Each structure stands twice: as structure tokens, then as C-alpha cells.
Amino acid sequence: MANQSAVRGAHLASERVTVGQQPSIFDVLSQESLMSTLKPAFRHLVKYLASAYPGRFQKVHQFYDEVFAGFELLLQNYCLKNCGASFAENFYNMKRVVPATGKSPTDGWARVRSLIFLVAVPYLREKLDNLYDRLTLQAEVMGNQPPKTARDKLCKAFLAAYPWIKSALDFWTFALQFLYLISKSEVHSPFLKFAGVRLETLTPEDLARMGKQIEPLGPDAGMTLRIWRLLTGLPTVMFSGFSKVLGFGLFFLQFLDFWYSNEQTQKLNLGALPSPPAPQLMCREDQVHAMEPNKCPLCKNNRKNDTVLSVSGYVFCYSCIVRYVQAENKCPVTKIPAGPEHLIRIFSQVPKSS
């Protein structure tokens, strides 16, 4: 009896290790960063295609956030329905489990809740971040003027409340990650808690079930059945191919994201080369208005690579204004706060004089 109890206890212990085991904090953070790497990498690809083929890809680049959200919705819905996890979670051999039932959210309201916090909430959060940046810039330009309309009051309330909401969410996320690290929490993210699921590692049974091949059709199968099998099996083939390509190309996508980010930084650093003549530190508006329209207010010479400062509307040489706003953080004419992100290059064809 003692030996039987010991064997039974060992079996239960091993079962607890393989069934319901939580992934490590490093795995869950890695799978979270996967989709955040894919989106900017594909954005760079779409940007290149839009510059090379503007007629075909300009609209895709213009509405990239919406296009990527639609693609992600289809991808995550397929993964949840067939794998019980998001694409990144399945890539790292994880699955979602509803604690009340012990099953994965493959259908019904459980899958819809997961889709909301996998696709809709990140999309909305990015739009709110962009809105906050845009309203902050407008507030800096307009100064501390009292709100006049209901819209102005709503914008002011949003600017005041949104940083606190983001900070509270970030603190909650950090607290859950710390508790998850010391095995005091079943989830590492508030979004998993809102979705009503937790993450578990895939068991050998899960891997065998997902890796099961479609049974081949017999020689007497009709053409209609063969076409139906082809259409129903196409998503599985596409998903499998996309997963394999991503596995080999993940490093390349991360390198692509790093390369373009570094390239943007180099553009800002190289903007001051070659060094222009010493800029005039005092540029009064009446003096600028009296200048010839093709002169730069800083170097007082004919402009090269026309660039407009969006906060004020004045046009300068690109190298002159980049150097100035990096050093002074304001418009040299109106003294409105400005930075390199407020510069807009103007590309125009000037007819050559005969």
C-alpha cells in the first residue's frame, strides 16, 4: 500500500508539472513583444512600397493602422478558434485557459472578450496616444488660454486625466508582473484579467492534437469534396507557413526595426552637416516679412531644402532650422516651443531659368 501511495503521489506531482503549468515571466514578456515588433517592421515595408508604387500602396500606408488591425483581427480569431491562444502565445507554446471552466476560449463570448483585449484595446490605446500628443502640441501653441467651448473643456480634461490613467495602468501592470514573478498571481497583465483567462504551457496532448494531420481522401472521393477540403484546409496551410516564415525571419524583422529607427536618428544628427553660416539669434517678424520670399530667416541666403516649421508656418533651410531647434527648442521668429518633430520638408519643382 505504501508503495502504491508513493507511486500515485509521484504521478500526481508529475501531472501538476505538465498540466496547468504557468509559463515563465521571460516567456510571457517575449510573446508580448512579438506583435509590437511585427507592426513597425511591416510599417517600414509598407512605407517603402508606398514610395516605390504610390498608386497601389499609398492608401495602405495612409490607413496602415486600420489595415494592420484588420489583419490582426483575422489572425488572432483564427488562432483563438483553432489553438486556444493568440498568435504570439501559440508561437511560444502557450494557451489561454478560462479558470472557471478549465477550457480554452475557442468560441462564444470568451473568444470575443479575448479579441477585444488583443486587437481593439491596443488599437484604441495607440489612437489615444496620438490624440494626446496632438492636443498637447496645440495647447503649447495656443498658450494658457481659458477654454471657450465644450470641446475645449473636454480636450483640457482629457489632457489632465490621460497621463494619470496611463500611469495607473502601468503601475498595475508592473505590480502584476512582480506578483507573477513570485508566483502570487495567475496573470501578468490587466488585459488577461479583463479577458477572464490565464496562460498555461501547452501539454504534450495539446501539441499532438494541433499537430495532427488532415486525413487524406480516398480515391473514390468526388470533386466537390476535394474542392471543399482544399478550401477548408487553406487557412491551416497559410497559418502554418506564416508561423514558419516568422520563425526564420524574426531576427530580420527586429533588425529592420532597429535599422530604420537608427536611420531616423542619423538623419537628425546629419541635418547640421555641412554646417551653415552662423544663424542670426534675433529674428524679428518685421525683419523676416521685409526679406525676399526665397531667403532663409536664419542664414539670410537663398533657401536650400525648404523646410517649414509647423508651429509657426515660417520656412527655412533644412540644415539651419534643424540645428537651431535642436539647440534652442523654439521657433527663431515667433519663439513658440518647437522641436525636430515639428519640421516638414517641402518638395517642389522649381522651373529652371533659361
RODO-2510 file (C-alpha; in nm, 4 decimals, decimal comma):
residues 354
     n   res          X          Y          Z
     1     m     0,0000     0,0000     0,0000
     2     a     0,2808     0,2407     0,0862
     3     n     0,4472     0,1764    -0,2471
     4     q     0,1177     0,2267    -0,4302
     5     s     0,0599     0,5559    -0,2458
     6     a     0,4109     0,6730    -0,3298
     7     v     0,3654     0,5879    -0,6977
     8     r     0,0283     0,7636    -0,7019
     9     g     0,1771     1,0712    -0,5316
    10     a     0,4642     1,0834    -0,7816
    11     h     0,2188     1,0513    -1,0691
    12     l     0,0052     1,3382    -0,9360
    13     a     0,3142     1,5529    -0,8833
    14     s     0,4304     1,4936    -1,2394
    15     e     0,0787     1,5672    -1,3624
    16     r     0,0820     1,9025    -1,1854
    17     v     0,4072     1,9877    -1,3614
    18     t     0,2828     1,9121    -1,7106
    19     v    -0,0812     2,0199    -1,6762
    20     g    -0,1640     2,3773    -1,5779
    21     q     0,1991     2,4889    -1,5546
    22     q     0,2489     2,8641    -1,5770
    23     p     0,4993     2,9961    -1,8324
    24     s     0,7976     3,1892    -1,7020
    25     i     0,7889     3,5674    -1,6823
    26     f     1,0526     3,5823    -1,9566
    27     d     0,8342     3,3809    -2,1952
    28     v     0,5219     3,5892    -2,1378
    29     l     0,7135     3,9155    -2,1861
    30     s     0,8782     3,7783    -2,5007
    31     q     0,5449     3,6850    -2,6568
    32     e     0,4103     4,0318    -2,5748
    33     s     0,6984     4,1985    -2,7577
    34     l     0,6499     3,9804    -3,0672
    35     m     0,3452     4,1632    -3,2074
    36     s     0,4913     4,5008    -3,1058
    37     t     0,7917     4,4115    -3,3249
    38     l     0,5822     4,2947    -3,6193
    39     k     0,3744     4,6116    -3,6543
    40     p     0,6581     4,8659    -3,7009
    41     a     0,8543     4,6221    -3,9178
    42     f     0,5610     4,5793    -4,1560
    43     r     0,5043     4,9551    -4,1428
    44     h     0,8557     5,0116    -4,2817
    45     l     0,7841     4,7609    -4,5591
    46     v     0,4548     4,9314    -4,6490
    47     k     0,6261     5,2704    -4,6400
    48     y     0,8855     5,1500    -4,8893
    49     l     0,6180     5,0031    -5,1170
    50     a     0,4173     5,3260    -5,0980
    51     s     0,7212     5,5309    -5,2021
    52     a     0,8061     5,2878    -5,4848
    53     y     0,4466     5,2259    -5,6019
    54     p     0,2364     5,5187    -5,4742
    55     g    -0,0615     5,4348    -5,6923
    56     r    -0,1034     5,0898    -5,5379
    57     f     0,0149     5,1227    -5,1782
    58     q    -0,0431     5,4871    -5,0851
    59     k    -0,3849     5,4164    -4,9330
    60     v    -0,2465     5,1168    -4,7441
    61     h     0,0263     5,3370    -4,5966
    62     q    -0,2235     5,6139    -4,5165
    63     f    -0,4572     5,3781    -4,3281
    64     y    -0,1910     5,1359    -4,2083
    65     d    -0,3220     5,1191    -3,8506
    66     e    -0,6664     5,0127    -3,9714
    67     v    -0,5266     4,7662    -4,2264
    68     f    -0,2984     4,6043    -3,9683
    69     a    -0,5836     4,5905    -3,7140
    70     g    -0,7999     4,4059    -3,9691
    71     f    -0,5179     4,1635    -4,0477
    72     e    -0,4518     4,1077    -3,6782
    73     l    -0,8215     4,0504    -3,6108
    74     l    -0,8363     3,7711    -3,8701
    75     l    -0,5095     3,6193    -3,7461
    76     q    -0,5985     3,6278    -3,3761
    77     n    -0,9506     3,4978    -3,4394
    78     y    -0,8120     3,2005    -3,6309
    79     c    -0,5527     3,1282    -3,3600
    80     l    -0,8049     3,1523    -3,0766
    81     k    -1,0522     2,9293    -3,2599
    82     n    -0,8030     2,6586    -3,3547
    83     c    -0,5239     2,6897    -3,0949
    84     g    -0,6937     2,8494    -2,7946
    85     a    -0,4319     3,1253    -2,7821
    86     s    -0,3167     3,4374    -2,9589
    87     f    -0,0641     3,4079    -3,2400
    88     a     0,2287     3,5147    -3,0212
    89     e     0,1195     3,2919    -2,7319
    90     n     0,0920     2,9915    -2,9624
    91     f     0,4311     3,0777    -3,1116
    92     y     0,5796     3,0428    -2,7605
    93     n     0,3840     2,7202    -2,6876
    94     m     0,1204     2,8723    -2,4597
    95     k    -0,2558     2,8543    -2,4415
    96     r    -0,5334     3,0546    -2,2790
    97     v    -0,7484     2,8889    -2,0147
    98     v    -1,0693     3,0166    -1,8569
    99     p    -1,0258     2,9441    -1,4827
   100     a    -1,3953     2,8715    -1,4266
   101     t    -1,4149     2,6001    -1,6912
   102     g    -1,0530     2,4953    -1,7418
   103     k    -1,1047     2,5201    -2,1197
   104     s    -0,9555     2,7470    -2,3835
   105     p    -1,1655     3,0391    -2,5190
   106     t    -1,2170     2,8890    -2,8641
   107     d    -1,5768     3,0033    -2,9186
   108     g    -1,8580     3,2175    -2,7866
   109     w    -1,8251     3,5243    -2,5653
   110     a    -1,4945     3,4029    -2,4211
   111     r    -1,3278     3,4318    -2,7625
   112     v    -1,4869     3,7732    -2,8239
   113     r    -1,3505     3,9030    -2,4919
   114     s    -1,0019     3,7864    -2,5838
   115     l    -1,0282     3,9512    -2,9261
   116     i    -1,1346     4,2803    -2,7674
   117     f    -0,8256     4,2974    -2,5481
   118     l    -0,5921     4,1544    -2,8126
   119     v    -0,6914     4,3826    -3,1027
   120     a    -0,9433     4,6547    -3,0185
   121     v    -0,7896     4,7850    -2,6941
   122     p    -0,4289     4,8182    -2,8293
   123     y    -0,5656     4,9933    -3,1409
   124     l    -0,7700     5,2346    -2,9293
   125     r    -0,4791     5,2960    -2,6940
   126     e    -0,2476     5,3915    -2,9822
   127     k    -0,5098     5,6300    -3,1204
   128     l    -0,5487     5,7925    -2,7773
   129     d    -0,1696     5,8326    -2,7509
   130     n    -0,1636     6,0087    -3,0889
   131     l    -0,4573     6,2270    -2,9865
   132     y    -0,2831     6,3230    -2,6628
   133     d     0,0358     6,4203    -2,8484
   134     r    -0,1622     6,6278    -3,0992
   135     l    -0,3641     6,8093    -2,8322
   136     t    -0,0506     6,8723    -2,6281
   137     l     0,1129     7,0399    -2,9283
   138     q    -0,1974     7,2528    -2,9854
   139     a    -0,2001     7,3547    -2,6190
   140     e     0,1653     7,4616    -2,6404
   141     v     0,0936     7,6725    -2,9486
   142     m    -0,2210     7,8363    -2,8089
   143     g    -0,0727     7,9008    -2,4650
   144     n    -0,2668     7,9097    -2,1379
   145     q    -0,5900     8,0380    -2,2849
   146     p    -0,9105     7,9537    -2,0942
   147     p    -1,1386     7,7017    -2,2714
   148     k    -1,4207     7,8701    -2,4618
   149     t    -1,6308     7,5817    -2,5938
   150     a    -1,7434     7,2455    -2,4601
   151     r    -1,4928     7,0776    -2,6924
   152     d    -1,2098     7,2858    -2,5448
   153     k    -1,3150     7,1860    -2,1930
   154     l    -1,3313     6,8204    -2,2932
   155     c    -0,9840     6,8379    -2,4502
   156     k    -0,8426     7,0045    -2,1397
   157     a    -0,9970     6,7389    -1,9151
   158     f    -0,8547     6,4664    -2,1402
   159     l    -0,5050     6,6206    -2,1264
   160     a    -0,5259     6,6335    -1,7477
   161     a    -0,6668     6,2839    -1,6907
   162     y    -0,4996     6,0695    -1,9581
   163     p    -0,1432     6,0707    -1,8097
   164     w    -0,2850     5,9602    -1,4730
   165     i    -0,4838     5,6796    -1,6341
   166     k    -0,1750     5,5575    -1,8228
   167     s     0,0385     5,5779    -1,5089
   168     a    -0,2176     5,3827    -1,3070
   169     l    -0,2376     5,1135    -1,5757
   170     d     0,1430     5,0931    -1,5983
   171     f     0,1732     5,0630    -1,2201
   172     w    -0,0938     4,7906    -1,2125
   173     t     0,0895     4,6037    -1,4895
   174     f     0,4202     4,6296    -1,3021
   175     a     0,2576     4,5066    -0,9801
   176     l     0,1003     4,2074    -1,1550
   177     q     0,4302     4,1199    -1,3229
   178     f     0,6085     4,1307    -0,9879
   179     l     0,3409     3,9152    -0,8240
   180     y     0,3545     3,6760    -1,1194
   181     l     0,7310     3,6527    -1,0812
   182     i     0,6987     3,5403    -0,7171
   183     s     0,4043     3,3080    -0,8022
   184     k     0,1451     3,5208    -0,6213
   185     s    -0,0663     3,5974    -0,9283
   186     e    -0,2083     3,3808    -1,2079
   187     v    -0,1817     3,6608    -1,4672
   188     h     0,0898     3,9110    -1,5507
   189     s    -0,1283     4,1660    -1,7316
   190     p    -0,4515     4,3519    -1,6512
   191     f    -0,5755     4,2702    -2,0031
   192     l    -0,5657     3,8970    -1,9267
   193     k    -0,7639     3,9646    -1,6101
   194     f    -1,0196     4,1678    -1,8062
   195     a    -1,0398     3,8889    -2,0659
   196     g    -1,1034     3,6360    -1,7882
   197     v    -0,8198     3,3995    -1,8833
   198     r    -0,4761     3,2895    -1,7685
   199     l    -0,1799     3,1487    -1,9599
   200     e    -0,0567     2,7903    -1,9367
   201     t     0,2106     2,5988    -2,1223
   202     l     0,0967     2,3521    -2,3866
   203     t     0,0881     1,9919    -2,2778
   204     p     0,2089     1,7030    -2,4971
   205     e    -0,1577     1,6233    -2,5646
   206     d    -0,2184     1,9788    -2,6895
   207     l     0,0839     1,9615    -2,9192
   208     a    -0,0258     1,6237    -3,0549
   209     r    -0,3788     1,7500    -3,1177
   210     m    -0,2632     2,0636    -3,3019
   211     g    -0,0020     1,8723    -3,4977
   212     k    -0,2497     1,6108    -3,6181
   213     q    -0,2540     1,5960    -3,9954
   214     i    -0,5729     1,6040    -4,2006
   215     e    -0,6694     1,2549    -4,3051
   216     p    -0,6189     1,2044    -4,6793
   217     l    -0,9187     1,1480    -4,9016
   218     g    -0,9813     0,8127    -5,0597
   219     p    -0,9528     0,7519    -5,4358
   220     d    -1,3325     0,7441    -5,4695
   221     a    -1,3824     1,0940    -5,3250
   222     g    -1,5761     1,3277    -5,5538
   223     m    -1,4528     1,6572    -5,6991
   224     t    -1,6863     1,8608    -5,4774
   225     l    -1,5439     1,7022    -5,1611
   226     r    -1,1879     1,7573    -5,2790
   227     i    -1,2539     2,1275    -5,3508
   228     w    -1,4219     2,1673    -5,0108
   229     r    -1,1257     2,0027    -4,8354
   230     l    -0,8885     2,2344    -5,0222
   231     l    -1,0816     2,5482    -4,9223
   232     t    -1,1231     2,4445    -4,5580
   233     g    -0,7598     2,3410    -4,5262
   234     l    -0,6197     2,6557    -4,6886
   235     p    -0,6238     2,8688    -4,3680
   236     t    -0,4351     2,5952    -4,1816
   237     v    -0,1697     2,5790    -4,4537
   238     m    -0,1372     2,9598    -4,4625
   239     f    -0,1114     2,9837    -4,0824
   240     s     0,1487     2,7086    -4,0687
   241     g     0,3503     2,8744    -4,3435
   242     f     0,3288     3,2166    -4,1790
   243     s     0,4470     3,0704    -3,8470
   244     k     0,7466     2,9019    -4,0107
   245     v     0,8418     3,2129    -4,2086
   246     l     0,8123     3,4232    -3,8939
   247     g     1,0324     3,1819    -3,7034
   248     f     1,3115     3,2228    -3,9574
   249     g     1,2523     3,5946    -4,0198
   250     l     1,2011     3,7177    -3,6631
   251     f     1,5617     3,8298    -3,6275
   252     f     1,5437     4,0043    -3,9640
   253     l     1,2269     4,1914    -3,8611
   254     q     1,3895     4,3073    -3,5374
   255     f     1,6982     4,4170    -3,7295
   256     l     1,4772     4,6018    -3,9805
   257     d     1,3022     4,7879    -3,6993
   258     f     1,6373     4,8772    -3,5403
   259     w     1,7838     4,9858    -3,8757
   260     y     1,5019     5,2265    -3,9596
   261     s     1,4908     5,3661    -3,6059
   262     n     1,8649     5,4242    -3,6155
   263     e     1,8360     5,5763    -3,9630
   264     q     1,5851     5,8342    -3,8401
   265     t     1,8235     5,9296    -3,5577
   266     q     2,1116     5,9640    -3,8016
   267     k     1,9032     6,1900    -4,0235
   268     l     1,8514     6,4285    -3,7344
   269     n     2,2205     6,4208    -3,6436
   270     l     2,3326     6,4703    -4,0030
   271     g     2,0912     6,7565    -4,0532
   272     a     2,3563     7,0037    -3,9348
   273     l     2,6136     6,8845    -4,1918
   274     p     2,7543     7,0731    -4,3670
   275     s     2,7418     7,3477    -4,1074
   276     p     2,5505     7,6524    -4,2316
   277     p     2,6601     8,0078    -4,1633
   278     a     2,6100     8,1235    -3,8048
   279     p     2,2350     8,1775    -3,7565
   280     q     2,1008     8,5136    -3,6520
   281     l     1,9935     8,4789    -3,2897
   282     m     1,7483     8,7698    -3,3135
   283     c     1,4907     8,7328    -3,5940
   284     r     1,2104     8,9813    -3,5553
   285     e     0,8953     8,9189    -3,7551
   286     d     0,9035     9,2612    -3,9178
   287     q     1,2555     9,1904    -4,0440
   288     v     1,1514     8,8494    -4,1804
   289     h     0,8490     8,9990    -4,3585
   290     a     1,0749     9,2563    -4,5240
   291     m     1,3072     8,9868    -4,6604
   292     e     1,2845     8,8379    -5,0057
   293     p     1,0442     8,5409    -5,0079
   294     n     1,3162     8,2902    -5,1069
   295     k     1,5530     8,3855    -4,8223
   296     c     1,6078     8,1844    -4,5066
   297     p     1,5390     8,3903    -4,1890
   298     l     1,8431     8,2311    -4,0202
   299     c     2,1290     8,2370    -4,2728
   300     k     1,9748     8,5211    -4,4816
   301     n     2,0726     8,3340    -4,8011
   302     n     1,8632     8,1590    -5,0648
   303     r     1,6943     7,8617    -4,9018
   304     k     1,8217     7,5081    -4,9622
   305     n     1,5941     7,2097    -4,8967
   306     d     1,2937     7,4194    -4,7933
   307     t     1,1517     7,3148    -4,4572
   308     v     0,8511     7,4632    -4,2794
   309     l     0,8239     7,4787    -3,9012
   310     s     0,4663     7,3633    -3,8410
   311     v     0,4160     7,5525    -3,5123
   312     s     0,4726     7,8913    -3,6765
   313     g     0,4488     7,8431    -4,0545
   314     y     0,7852     8,0024    -4,1387
   315     v     1,0133     7,8385    -4,3975
   316     f     1,3890     7,7861    -4,3501
   317     c     1,6810     7,5906    -4,4879
   318     y     1,6597     7,2357    -4,3565
   319     s     2,0112     7,2356    -4,2097
   320     c     1,9626     7,5798    -4,0499
   321     i     1,6347     7,5083    -3,8742
   322     v     1,7297     7,1562    -3,7610
   323     r     2,0406     7,2906    -3,5930
   324     y     1,8510     7,5780    -3,4339
   325     v     1,5563     7,3828    -3,2873
   326     q     1,7886     7,1139    -3,1537
   327     a     1,9807     7,3794    -2,9624
   328     e     1,7036     7,6269    -2,8685
   329     n     1,3811     7,4158    -2,8764
   330     k     1,1769     7,7067    -3,0156
   331     c     1,0934     7,8914    -3,3355
   332     p     1,3592     8,1540    -3,4094
   333     v     1,0944     8,4030    -3,5268
   334     t     0,7913     8,3581    -3,3007
   335     k     0,9723     8,1896    -3,0055
   336     i     0,6973     7,9231    -2,9921
   337     p     0,8287     7,5923    -2,8420
   338     a     0,9330     7,3560    -3,1216
   339     g     1,1489     7,0512    -3,1891
   340     p     1,2728     6,8412    -3,4833
   341     e     0,9406     6,6546    -3,4883
   342     h     0,7678     6,9776    -3,5967
   343     l     0,9696     7,0113    -3,9191
   344     i     0,8075     6,9367    -4,2554
   345     r     1,0225     6,9121    -4,5675
   346     i     0,8797     7,0840    -4,8756
   347     f     0,9419     6,9093    -5,2063
   348     s     0,8631     7,1331    -5,5034
   349     q     0,9918     7,1523    -5,8572
   350     v     1,1232     7,4972    -5,9394
   351     p     1,1443     7,5717    -6,3131
   352     k     1,4997     7,6324    -6,4270
   353     s     1,5744     7,9767    -6,5648
   354     s     1,6939     7,9773    -6,9250
***
